[in-house]
Amino acid sequence: MSGLTPQTRELLDELKRLADLPPGKTRTIPPGLYNSEEIYRLELERIFAKEWVCPGLAAEVPNPGDYTTFAIGTQPVFSVRGRNGRIKSFSNICRHRMMVLLQDHGSVQRVVCPYHAWTYELDGRLLGAPHMERTEGFQKEAFCLHEIRTEIWNGWIYITLNPKAPSVSEILAPLHGLVERYGIEAYRPVIHQEFTWKTNWKLLNENFMEGYHGPFAHRSTAGQGFRAEDTEFGERSHDAFTYHTFVRDESTNYGRAHPTNTRLEGRWRSTSVLPTIYPTHMYSLAPDYLWYLSLRPEGPGELLIRLGVAIPPEVHASASDTAAFVESMEHFFNRVNAEDQALVEGIYRGSCAPLAEGGPLCWLERGLYDFKRYLARRLADELAV
């Protein structure tokens, strides 16, 4: 761990010590791991430069030329559906003067740099570069956009800067059977939002992956219709993800399969699956909706959040007034988000206090135990040499 300050080495040693304890005896991670600038830089190097992240659903870019932008650490990226129907991702930086090419999400016939109009095909080839004919030796073929490794898994787009990372289908294979039955590929996107919260990315991860706070913090929204004690976790920990499930009862009008849903049977018609794919992709997959978050940390205490909601085709088809139905869903999820924002921003402020310290974990926080071990593997174990 040479080159790190003594304070950071101490934090990582404590993280590793806690990760080595059994679930019933461990505690939350040290508060300094949430607000240290040096830890954040280490995360960019050891996690975000090496792992898969998710810009969103493939269904959000349904037609040739449809694109969405994202970032891996400090690297801007755009994912676009090509003319052949395949989704590819590229560095979102012009090969001329490093101008960012595309903003937000939308649709284009060609990718045109707003600075000097260098123009790229949807497959990344440079098609035109005005007034470059006097530049000695200039060849368009040498200035294609840098392609970013991309995989589609169960309807999700995943991207990475790491050419050696194991494939998504490999690292998420144990999760495949659990989510495949829902048919995410057919879910129709209806809500797309982006916003910034003043918190650490790990705090929102941890908030999502535990069911302890639901009946209390979300008692009038997402915490209704299920018993916390019925929450179930995976039988074992996995290197790339954690998840839990719960069952909605008949007291709510959501979280249960539509009568015309023929994919789900038995208890799965009322079961929600909540995976967290490390480091920053999480979603609530229910029989009648899909709600996801994908995170882009901008610093120890600043977090850009992408939120999406999609619904299965039978739910979309049954809505007599689709606009009103989506508006009602958006209002609901906005309430849930406001509740979570107050929580994770409050915890971040608390973590910066001089008397802050981690506490013991409840069994409903099993995901935090899995996540802590992931962080120790990526941050502490790799630097132990």
Residue pairs with C-beta under 8 A, 6 or more apart in sequence:
1 8
1 9
1 12
1 383
1 384
4 12
4 38
4 42
4 383
5 38
7 32
7 36
7 38
8 36
8 38
8 39
8 42
11 30
11 32
11 33
11 36
11 39
12 379
12 380
12 383
13 380
14 30
15 29
15 30
15 33
15 372
15 375
15 376
15 379
15 380
16 376
16 380
16 381
16 384
18 26
18 27
18 29
18 30
18 358
18 372
18 376
19 26
19 372
19 373
19 375
19 376
19 377
19 380
20 376
23 361
23 363
23 366
23 369
24 363
26 360
26 361
26 369
26 372
27 358
27 359
27 360
27 361
28 358
28 359
28 361
28 368
28 372
29 202
29 358
29 372
29 375
30 357
30 358
31 350
31 351
31 352
31 353
31 356
31 357
31 358
32 39
32 351
33 39
33 202
33 375
34 200
34 202
34 203
34 300
34 347
34 348
34 351
35 200
35 300
35 301
35 348
35 351
35 352
36 300
37 299
37 300
39 300
39 379
40 297
40 299
40 300
42 379
42 383
43 279
43 297
43 379
44 73
44 74
46 378
46 379
46 382
46 383
47 279
47 378
47 379
48 72
48 73
48 279
48 297
49 72
49 73
49 161
49 162
50 160
50 161
50 162
50 165
50 378
51 160
51 162
51 165
51 278
51 279
52 151
52 158
52 159
52 160
52 165
52 168
52 171
52 277
53 70
53 72
53 158
53 159
53 160
53 279
53 280
53 281
53 294
54 156
54 157
54 158
54 159
54 277
54 280
54 281
54 292
54 294
55 68
55 69
55 70
55 77
55 79
55 89
55 157
55 159
55 294
55 306
56 68
56 70
56 156
56 157
56 192
56 292
56 294
56 306
56 308
57 155
57 156
57 157
57 184
57 187
57 189
57 292
57 308
57 310
58 87
58 152
58 155
58 156
58 157
58 185
59 155
59 185
59 187
59 188
59 189
59 310
60 66
60 68
60 105
60 189
60 192
60 308
61 67
61 68
61 79
61 80
61 81
61 87
61 105
61 157
62 81
63 81
63 107
64 81
64 82
64 83
64 85
64 122
65 80
65 81
65 83
65 107
65 108
65 109
65 122
66 80
66 81
66 105
66 106
66 107
67 78
67 79
67 80
67 81
67 102
67 105
67 106
67 107
67 108
68 78
68 79
68 105
68 157
69 76
69 77
69 78
69 79
69 92
69 102
69 103
69 104
69 105
70 76
70 77
70 78
70 79
70 159
70 294
70 296
70 306
71 77
71 296
72 148
72 159
72 160
72 161
73 161
75 91
75 161
76 91
76 92
76 93
76 100
77 89
77 90
77 91
77 92
77 148
77 159
78 89
78 90
78 92
78 101
78 102
78 111
79 87
79 88
79 89
79 150
79 157
79 159
80 87
80 88
80 89
80 90
80 108
80 111
80 122
81 87
81 122
82 88
82 122
82 123
83 122
83 123
87 150
87 152
87 157
88 122
88 123
88 124
88 147
88 150
89 147
89 148
89 149
89 150
89 157
89 159
90 124
90 145
90 146
90 147
90 148
91 145
91 146
91 147
91 148
92 100
92 101
92 102
93 99
93 100
93 101
93 145
93 146
94 100
94 101
94 113
94 115
94 116
94 118
95 118
95 126
95 143
95 144
95 145
96 113
96 115
96 116
96 118
96 129
96 143
97 115
97 116
99 113
99 114
99 115
99 116
101 111
101 112
101 113
101 114
101 120
102 108
102 111
104 194
105 192
108 122
110 119
110 120
110 121
110 122
110 127
111 119
111 120
111 121
111 122
111 145
112 118
112 119
112 120
113 119
113 120
116 129
116 130
117 128
117 130
118 126
118 128
118 129
118 130
118 143
119 126
119 127
119 128
119 129
120 126
120 127
120 144
120 145
121 127
124 144
124 145
124 146
124 147
125 140
125 141
125 144
126 140
126 141
126 143
126 144
126 145
127 140
128 140
129 138
129 140
129 143
132 138
148 159
148 160
148 161
149 159
149 160
149 161
149 162
149 163
149 165
150 157
150 158
150 159
151 157
151 158
151 167
151 168
151 169
152 158
153 168
153 169
153 172
154 176
154 179
154 180
154 184
154 185
155 184
155 185
155 187
156 184
156 281
158 168
158 281
169 176
171 239
171 240
171 241
172 240
172 241
172 277
174 234
174 238
175 238
175 241
175 243
175 275
178 243
178 273
178 275
179 273
179 275
179 285
181 263
181 264
181 268
182 263
182 264
182 273
182 285
182 287
182 290
182 312
183 263
183 312
184 285
184 290
184 310
186 312
186 313
187 290
187 310
187 311
187 312
187 313
188 310
188 311
188 312
188 313
188 316
189 308
189 309
189 310
190 309
190 310
190 311
190 316
190 326
190 329
191 307
191 308
191 309
191 326
191 329
191 330
191 333
192 306
192 307
192 308
193 306
193 307
193 308
194 304
194 305
194 306
194 307
195 304
195 305
195 307
196 298
196 302
196 303
196 304
196 305
197 204
197 302
197 303
197 305
197 341
197 344
197 345
198 301
198 302
198 303
198 345
198 348
199 301
199 303
199 344
199 345
199 347
199 348
200 297
200 300
200 301
200 303
200 348
200 351
201 279
201 280
201 295
201 297
201 303
202 371
202 375
203 344
203 347
203 348
203 351
204 293
204 295
204 303
204 305
204 340
204 344
205 276
205 279
205 280
205 282
205 295
205 371
206 365
206 367
206 368
206 371
207 213
207 340
207 343
207 344
207 347
208 274
208 276
208 282
208 293
209 242
209 244
209 274
209 276
209 282
209 367
209 368
209 370
209 371
210 244
210 362
210 364
210 365
210 366
210 367
210 368
211 228
211 231
211 244
211 246
211 364
212 228
212 362
212 364
212 365
213 343
214 222
214 223
214 226
214 228
215 223
215 228
216 223
217 223
217 339
217 340
217 343
218 224
218 336
218 339
221 332
221 335
221 336
221 339
222 336
224 251
224 252
225 248
225 249
225 251
225 252
225 254
225 255
226 246
226 247
226 248
226 249
226 255
227 246
227 249
228 246
228 364
230 246
230 247
231 244
231 245
231 246
231 364
232 244
232 245
232 246
233 242
233 243
233 244
233 366
233 367
234 242
234 243
234 244
237 369
237 370
237 373
238 370
239 374
239 377
240 277
240 278
241 275
241 276
241 277
241 278
242 275
242 276
242 278
242 366
242 367
242 370
242 371
243 273
243 274
243 275
243 276
243 367
244 274
244 366
244 367
245 271
245 272
245 273
245 274
246 271
246 272
246 274
247 267
247 270
247 271
247 272
248 254
248 255
248 256
248 270
248 271
248 272
248 286
249 270
250 256
254 286
254 288
254 289
255 270
255 272
255 286
255 287
255 288
255 289
256 269
256 270
256 286
256 287
256 288
257 264
257 268
257 269
257 270
257 287
257 288
258 287
258 288
258 312
258 314
258 315
258 318
260 314
260 318
261 269
261 287
261 288
261 312
261 314
264 287
268 287
269 287
270 287
271 287
272 284
272 285
272 286
272 287
273 284
273 285
274 282
274 283
274 284
274 285
275 282
275 283
275 285
276 282
276 367
276 371
278 371
278 374
279 295
279 374
280 294
280 295
280 296
280 297
281 292
281 293
281 294
281 295
282 292
282 293
282 294
283 290
283 291
283 292
283 293
284 290
284 291
284 292
287 312
288 311
288 312
288 315
289 309
289 310
289 311
289 312
289 315
289 329
290 308
290 309
290 310
290 311
291 307
291 308
291 309
291 333
292 307
292 308
292 309
293 305
293 306
293 307
294 305
294 306
294 308
295 303
295 304
295 305
295 306
296 303
296 304
296 305
296 306
297 303
297 304
298 304
301 348
307 333
307 337
309 329
309 330
309 333
311 329
316 322
319 325
350 356
361 368
361 369
